[in-house]
Amino acid sequence: MRKLRESLEENYRRISTAAILIAFIIDSVTLVRVDLYLTNLLLLVYLAIVGVGIVIINLYEDGRTRFISEDAYQWLFIAMQFSFGGLFGRFLIYYSRSGSLLTSWPFLLLLAGLLIGNEFSKKYYTRLVLQISFFFLALFSYLIFLIPVLVGRMGGDIFILSGYISLLCILSFLYLLSKTAPKRVNSDSHSLYWSIGAIFFLMNLFYFTNIIPPIPLSLREAGVYHKVIPGSTGYLVTHEDSARLSFLMPYEMIHIKAGGTLSAYSAIFAPTNFDTSIVHNWQFYNPSTEQWESRSKITLPIVGGRDNGYRGYSIKTNLTAGYWRVNMETLRGQSIGATKFKVEYVDKEPHLTSSTI
């Protein structure tokens, strides 16, 4: 056992990194919905492990318990590190599926940084400020999508509610900790409250500047077609034959005759019993101003529960030749995703193919 423990300690960094990487890959494939009971139960277990670990570690550091051995103390750090990795890894997967990288990259970069930094921060876990900061950020990130799932809708008021609940939880936790390990809390109280306040401000800034993705919504599929016809078993779409290696091009080339129309299709996932609306924002890139200009905003209802997303489409006429994109957005402008294409006018109708999606 002694040799095994020494071997584990010597190779801990490699084993831990490999375990987190393997778990992240598996989660990327298997985690498809934010409203599954088992998924949320696992996230709650992770949060509980972190909370209990923080209490016990600070009891030990405060000298108020003699029932924790040195070995058990070290295993607590490993359990906390594993739980933080599980939390931030799953958050990164969920949030990256719920928004556009173009607008959400600062928040996604923060989550990725926390996931990677978690692997190198074991020696800093004795610092109460770091423990509480990570815990509060994980709690806040979880409640951002748990509360909308529970109440069945999303919006600024729901986000504010999520923020105040997370703030109440972390302050209550600190109060409990101040009773069990008063020396630790009192010595860092100023830094603790500044850290909590800074995280609370940053999360609100990210949300109201549309940097935080619109979780629990996520784009399952999107495309622009010559025609979209809804049917009983799917949608019949009419499109041009794709050129070879077209998937490598940033913009799909679409040819239309004068007076032609195009249809934007989207399938957006929402949790069960979740009703909201999204917007198809048709935008044209004006080369004169070098800006994207909204030409049409079409509101579509969304009903939750379907694994592959609730389907809908919008139609656009009077298309100017050039670069276009259709942003799928929430009512308050958060980007769920986008599809990009280039319109080119032709005299002869292009060869079209029909398929069901």
C-alpha positions in Angstrom: 0.0 0.0 0.0 2.8 2.4 0.8 4.4 1.8 -2.6 1.0 2.2 -4.3 0.4 5.5 -2.5 3.9 6.8 -3.4 3.3 5.8 -7.0 0.0 7.6 -7.0 1.5 10.7 -5.5 4.3 10.7 -8.0 2.0 10.4 -11.0 -0.9 12.2 -9.6 -0.8 15.1 -12.1 -0.7 12.8 -15.1 -3.5 10.5 -13.8 -5.7 13.4 -12.9 -5.2 15.2 -16.2 -5.9 12.0 -18.2 -9.0 11.2 -16.1 -10.4 14.7 -16.6 -9.7 14.6 -20.3 -11.3 11.2 -20.8 -14.3 12.3 -18.7 -14.6 15.5 -20.8 -14.6 13.5 -24.1 -17.3 11.1 -22.8 -19.4 13.9 -21.5 -19.2 15.8 -24.8 -20.8 12.8 -26.5 -23.3 11.7 -23.8 -24.5 15.0 -22.3 -27.3 16.2 -24.6 -29.9 17.8 -22.3 -29.7 20.1 -19.3 -33.0 19.0 -17.8 -32.2 15.3 -17.2 -32.7 14.3 -13.5 -29.6 12.1 -13.4 -27.4 14.9 -14.9 -28.6 17.4 -12.4 -28.3 15.0 -9.5 -24.7 14.4 -10.4 -24.0 18.2 -10.5 -25.6 18.5 -7.1 -23.5 15.7 -5.8 -20.4 17.5 -7.1 -21.5 20.7 -5.4 -22.2 18.9 -2.2 -18.7 17.2 -2.2 -17.1 20.6 -2.7 -19.2 22.2 0.1 -18.5 19.4 2.6 -14.8 19.4 1.6 -14.5 23.1 2.2 -16.0 22.8 5.7 -13.8 19.8 6.7 -10.6 21.3 5.3 -11.1 24.5 7.2 -12.0 22.7 10.4 -8.7 20.9 10.0 -6.8 24.1 9.2 -8.5 25.9 12.1 -7.4 23.1 14.5 -11.0 22.3 15.5 -11.0 18.6 14.6 -8.7 15.7 15.4 -10.7 13.1 13.6 -9.2 13.7 10.2 -5.9 12.0 9.4 -3.3 13.4 7.1 -4.1 10.9 4.5 -7.9 11.7 4.6 -7.0 15.4 4.5 -5.0 14.8 1.2 -7.8 12.8 -0.3 -10.2 15.6 0.4 -8.2 17.8 -1.9 -8.4 15.2 -4.6 -12.1 14.8 -4.2 -12.6 18.6 -4.4 -10.4 18.9 -7.4 -12.2 16.1 -9.2 -15.6 17.6 -8.4 -14.5 21.1 -9.6 -13.3 19.5 -12.8 -16.6 17.6 -13.3 -18.5 20.8 -12.7 -16.6 23.2 -15.0 -16.2 20.5 -17.6 -19.9 20.0 -17.9 -20.6 23.7 -17.7 -18.2 24.2 -20.6 -20.0 21.6 -22.7 -23.5 23.0 -21.9 -22.7 26.6 -22.4 -20.7 26.1 -25.6 -23.7 24.3 -27.1 -26.0 27.2 -26.2 -24.4 30.2 -27.9 -22.3 31.6 -30.6 -18.6 31.5 -30.1 -18.3 34.9 -31.7 -20.2 36.5 -28.9 -19.8 34.1 -26.0 -16.0 33.4 -26.2 -15.1 35.5 -23.1 -17.3 33.4 -20.8 -16.4 30.1 -22.5 -12.7 31.1 -22.2 -13.3 31.7 -18.5 -14.8 28.2 -18.0 -12.0 26.6 -20.0 -9.5 28.5 -18.0 -11.1 27.3 -14.7 -11.1 23.7 -16.0 -7.5 23.8 -17.0 -6.4 25.8 -14.0 -8.1 23.3 -11.7 -5.5 20.8 -12.7 -2.7 23.0 -11.4 -4.3 24.5 -8.3 -4.2 21.7 -5.8 -1.5 23.4 -3.7 -3.7 26.5 -3.6 -6.8 24.8 -2.3 -5.9 25.5 1.3 -6.7 29.1 0.6 -10.2 29.9 1.6 -10.6 32.7 -0.8 -9.9 30.4 -3.7 -12.2 27.7 -2.4 -15.1 30.1 -2.0 -14.5 31.9 -5.3 -14.5 28.6 -7.2 -17.5 27.4 -5.3 -19.6 30.6 -5.8 -18.8 30.6 -9.6 -19.8 27.0 -9.9 -23.0 27.6 -8.0 -23.9 30.7 -10.0 -23.2 28.9 -13.3 -25.4 26.0 -12.3 -28.3 28.1 -11.1 -28.3 30.1 -14.3 -29.8 27.2 -16.2 -31.4 25.3 -13.3 -33.8 28.1 -12.4 -35.1 28.5 -16.0 -35.6 24.8 -16.3 -37.6 24.7 -13.0 -39.8 27.7 -13.8 -40.2 27.0 -17.5 -39.0 30.3 -18.9 -36.0 32.6 -19.2 -35.3 36.3 -19.2 -33.6 39.0 -17.3 -35.8 38.6 -14.3 -35.0 34.9 -14.1 -31.3 35.6 -14.3 -31.5 38.1 -11.5 -33.4 35.6 -9.4 -30.7 33.0 -10.1 -28.1 35.5 -9.1 -29.7 36.4 -5.8 -30.4 32.8 -4.9 -26.7 31.9 -5.5 -25.7 35.0 -3.5 -28.0 33.9 -0.6 -26.6 30.4 -0.8 -22.9 31.4 -0.7 -23.5 33.9 2.1 -25.4 31.4 4.2 -22.5 28.9 3.6 -20.0 31.5 4.8 -22.1 32.1 7.9 -22.1 28.4 8.6 -18.3 28.3 8.0 -17.8 31.2 10.3 -19.4 29.2 13.1 -17.3 26.1 12.5 -14.0 27.7 11.5 -14.1 31.3 12.8 -10.4 31.9 12.6 -10.2 31.1 9.0 -13.2 33.1 8.0 -12.4 36.2 10.1 -8.8 36.3 8.8 -9.9 36.4 5.2 -13.3 38.1 5.5 -12.4 41.2 3.6 -11.0 39.3 0.7 -13.9 36.8 0.7 -16.6 39.5 0.3 -14.6 41.4 -2.3 -14.2 38.2 -4.3 -17.9 37.3 -4.1 -18.9 40.8 -5.0 -16.5 40.9 -8.0 -17.8 37.5 -9.3 -21.4 38.7 -8.9 -20.7 41.9 -10.8 -18.8 40.1 -13.6 -21.5 37.5 -14.1 -24.2 40.2 -14.4 -22.0 42.2 -16.7 -21.5 39.1 -18.9 -25.2 38.4 -19.0 -26.5 41.9 -19.7 -23.9 42.4 -22.5 -25.1 39.0 -24.0 -21.7 37.3 -23.4 -23.2 34.5 -21.4 -24.9 32.0 -23.8 -28.7 31.7 -23.6 -28.7 28.4 -21.8 -30.9 26.2 -21.5 -31.6 26.8 -25.2 -29.3 25.2 -27.8 -29.2 25.1 -31.6 -29.5 21.5 -32.9 -29.6 22.3 -36.6 -29.9 25.3 -38.9 -29.7 26.0 -42.6 -30.9 28.3 -45.4 -32.9 26.7 -48.3 -34.7 27.8 -51.4 -37.9 26.4 -49.9 -39.1 24.8 -46.7 -42.4 22.9 -46.5 -43.5 21.4 -43.2 -45.0 17.9 -43.2 -46.3 15.3 -40.8 -43.0 13.5 -40.4 -40.5 16.2 -41.1 -39.7 19.3 -43.2 -39.2 19.0 -47.0 -36.4 21.3 -48.0 -35.3 22.4 -51.5 -31.6 23.2 -52.0 -28.8 23.3 -54.5 -26.4 20.4 -54.8 -23.4 21.1 -52.5 -20.1 21.5 -54.2 -17.1 19.3 -53.1 -15.4 20.6 -49.9 -18.2 23.2 -49.5 -18.3 22.4 -45.8 -14.9 24.1 -45.6 -16.2 27.4 -46.9 -17.3 29.9 -44.3 -20.3 31.0 -46.4 -22.6 28.8 -48.4 -23.1 30.0 -52.0 -26.8 30.3 -52.9 -28.0 31.2 -56.4 -31.5 32.8 -56.9 -33.3 34.5 -59.7 -34.6 38.1 -59.5 -37.6 38.2 -57.1 -36.7 34.9 -55.5 -37.0 34.0 -51.8 -35.1 32.0 -49.3 -36.1 30.2 -46.1 -34.1 29.9 -42.9 -34.7 26.7 -40.9 -33.8 26.1 -37.3 -34.2 23.3 -34.7 -33.7 24.6 -31.2 -33.7 22.5 -28.1 -35.5 23.7 -25.0 -36.3 21.7 -21.8 -39.6 20.0 -21.3 -42.5 22.4 -20.3 -40.4 25.3 -21.5 -42.2 27.8 -23.7 -40.5 30.9 -25.2 -39.9 32.6 -28.5 -36.8 33.1 -30.6 -36.0 35.5 -33.4 -34.6 34.9 -36.9 -32.5 38.0 -37.4 -31.7 38.3 -41.2 -28.6 40.4 -41.5 -26.8 41.7 -44.6 -23.2 42.7 -44.6 -23.0 46.2 -46.1 -19.6 46.6 -47.8 -20.0 50.5 -47.8 -20.2 50.7 -44.0 -18.5 47.4 -43.3 -21.2 46.6 -40.8 -23.9 43.9 -40.5 -27.4 45.4 -40.9 -30.6 43.8 -39.8 -33.0 43.6 -42.7 -35.8 41.4 -41.1 -36.5 40.1 -37.6 -39.1 37.3 -37.5 -40.3 35.9 -34.2 -41.0 32.2 -33.9 -42.5 30.2 -30.9 -40.5 27.5 -29.2 -42.0 24.6 -27.3 -39.6 22.5 -25.2 -39.1 18.7 -24.8 -38.1 17.5 -28.3 -34.5 16.0 -28.2 -33.7 17.2 -31.7 -35.1 20.6 -31.1 -38.3 22.5 -31.9 -38.4 23.2 -35.6 -39.4 26.4 -37.4 -38.6 28.5 -40.4 -38.8 32.1 -41.7 -39.0 33.4 -45.2 -37.1 36.4 -46.6 -37.8 38.3 -49.9 -36.0 41.2 -51.5 -32.6 39.8 -50.9 -29.6 41.9 -51.9 -26.7 40.1 -53.6 -23.8 39.6 -51.2 -23.1 38.2 -47.8 -25.9 37.3 -45.4 -26.3 35.5 -42.1 -29.4 34.5 -40.1 -28.8 34.9 -36.3 -31.0 32.8 -34.1 -31.5 34.9 -31.0 -33.6 35.2 -27.9 -36.0 38.0 -27.5 -33.4 40.1 -25.7 -30.8 39.5 -28.4 -28.7 36.6 -27.0 -27.2 34.6 -29.9 -28.1 30.9 -30.0 -26.3 30.3 -33.3 -26.1 31.5 -36.9 -26.0 30.2 -40.4 -24.1 32.2 -43.1 -24.4 32.3 -46.8 -23.7 34.4 -49.9 -26.5 35.3 -52.4 -25.7 35.5 -56.1 -28.3 36.4 -58.7 -28.5 34.3 -61.9 -30.7 34.4 -65.0 -31.4 30.6 -65.0 -32.9 28.7 -62.1 -30.2 26.5 -60.6 -30.6 22.7 -60.4 -32.4 22.0 -57.1 -32.8 18.9 -55.0 -35.4 18.0 -52.4 -34.8 16.2 -49.2 -36.5 15.6 -45.8 -35.0 16.8 -42.5 
